[in-house]
Amino acid sequence: MSGAAALQLASQIALGLLLVGMLLAVIRLIRGPNLGDRILALDMITVLATGFIAAVAVLTGFSLYVDIAIALALVGFLATVAMARYLMSRARNREVER
């Protein structure tokens, strides 16, 4: 097996595993018992989508996808931080009301 064929096979396997992980994260997003679990599921979906885009970049050889993956990772991180701050302020407001 040549190096190019091995890289293509590894990329296809990675895409399949990332899709399975994304499906499980979507299930956790839907069934999450509380808001914290849903926030973590959204963060996991963002990380898996970043990996998916990077695997597509390796598979196609189109390097612009790497820039898109980096931008998605930054937006996902900022969204997670914003949601966590919202969750903490909401919990703090509940404590003040008691």
C-alpha positions as CSV (number, residue, x, y, z in Angstrom):
1,M,0.0,0.0,0.0
2,S,1.4,3.4,-1.0
3,G,1.6,6.4,1.3
4,A,-1.2,8.2,-0.6
5,A,-3.5,5.3,-0.3
6,A,-2.8,4.8,3.4
7,L,-3.5,8.6,4.0
8,Q,-6.7,8.4,2.1
9,L,-7.8,5.3,4.0
10,A,-6.9,6.9,7.3
11,S,-8.8,10.1,6.4
12,Q,-11.9,8.1,5.5
13,I,-11.8,6.1,8.8
14,A,-11.3,9.4,10.7
15,L,-14.3,10.9,9.0
16,G,-16.4,7.9,9.9
17,L,-15.4,8.0,13.5
18,L,-15.9,11.7,13.7
19,L,-19.4,11.3,12.3
20,V,-20.2,8.6,15.0
21,G,-18.9,10.9,17.7
22,M,-21.0,13.8,16.3
23,L,-24.1,11.6,16.3
24,L,-23.5,10.7,20.0
25,A,-22.9,14.4,20.9
26,V,-26.2,15.3,19.2
27,I,-28.0,12.7,21.2
28,R,-26.4,14.1,24.4
29,L,-27.5,17.6,23.2
30,I,-31.1,16.5,22.8
31,R,-31.3,14.3,25.9
32,G,-29.1,16.3,28.2
33,P,-30.6,16.4,31.7
34,N,-29.5,20.0,32.3
35,L,-28.2,23.1,30.6
36,G,-24.5,22.3,31.5
37,D,-24.7,19.0,29.6
38,R,-26.1,20.7,26.6
39,I,-23.4,23.4,26.7
40,L,-20.7,20.6,26.8
41,A,-22.5,18.8,23.9
42,L,-22.4,21.9,21.8
43,D,-18.7,22.4,22.6
44,M,-18.1,18.7,21.6
45,I,-19.9,19.2,18.4
46,T,-17.8,22.2,17.6
47,V,-14.6,20.3,18.3
48,L,-15.7,17.3,16.2
49,A,-16.8,19.6,13.3
50,T,-13.3,21.2,13.5
51,G,-11.7,17.7,13.2
52,F,-14.1,16.8,10.4
53,I,-13.1,19.9,8.4
54,A,-9.5,19.1,9.0
55,A,-9.9,15.5,7.8
56,V,-11.7,16.8,4.7
57,A,-8.7,19.1,4.2
58,V,-6.3,16.2,4.3
59,L,-8.5,14.1,2.1
60,T,-9.0,16.7,-0.6
61,G,-5.6,18.5,-0.3
62,F,-7.4,21.8,-0.2
63,S,-5.6,23.8,2.5
64,L,-8.2,26.6,2.8
65,Y,-10.3,24.2,4.9
66,V,-7.7,24.4,7.6
67,D,-8.3,28.1,7.9
68,I,-12.0,27.5,8.2
69,A,-11.4,24.9,10.9
70,I,-9.3,27.3,12.9
71,A,-12.0,30.0,12.6
72,L,-14.7,27.5,13.7
73,A,-12.6,26.4,16.7
74,L,-12.2,30.1,17.8
75,V,-15.9,30.8,17.5
76,G,-16.7,27.6,19.3
77,F,-14.4,28.5,22.1
78,L,-15.8,32.0,22.5
79,A,-19.4,30.6,22.4
80,T,-18.6,28.1,25.1
81,V,-17.1,30.7,27.3
82,A,-20.1,33.0,26.8
83,M,-22.5,30.2,27.6
84,A,-20.6,29.2,30.7
85,R,-20.6,32.8,31.9
86,Y,-24.3,33.0,31.3
87,L,-24.8,29.8,33.3
88,M,-22.7,31.1,36.2
89,S,-24.5,34.4,36.3
90,R,-27.9,32.6,36.2
91,A,-26.8,30.5,39.2
92,R,-25.5,33.5,41.0
93,N,-28.9,35.3,40.5
94,R,-30.7,32.3,41.9
95,E,-28.5,32.4,45.0
96,V,-29.2,36.1,45.5
97,E,-33.0,35.6,45.2
98,R,-33.0,33.1,48.1
